[in-house]
């Protein structure tokens, strides 16, 4: 051991001990660290494969159901459009019916009002005629001493015909 030659300084038992330590460390690391790590990685890989197969199955299911869904959506839209169109037509018919009923009612109210005004006017004209005949008769009696009732009525009717009607 006294030489400075590096090959003479290598000792076989030390090298064997170092190799033993490396092998024991390898087996310990493999058992304690690498084996659980590999198991977790394999488990994760299996979970990923299962998830990918579930995703692929879901995509196939979606792809298989898509034409049916599109058909159902088209039918639903067509049905909704039909219902909307029918509702609008019913709404328009109801509005026309309400407007016609309101117009009829207002027309009837107008006719009743006109009839009431005409009957009131007739009553007022009759009252005015009676009062005019009475006034003319009194005036004729005072001025002439007597009056012809037919002539007084004719004169009052002529006056009312010009002024009232």
Residue pairs with C-beta under 8 A, 6 or more apart in sequence:
1 8
1 9
3 9
125 160
125 164
128 160
128 164
129 156
129 157
129 160
132 156
132 159
132 160
133 152
133 153
133 156
136 147
136 152
136 155
136 156
137 147
137 149
137 152
140 146
140 147
140 152
141 147
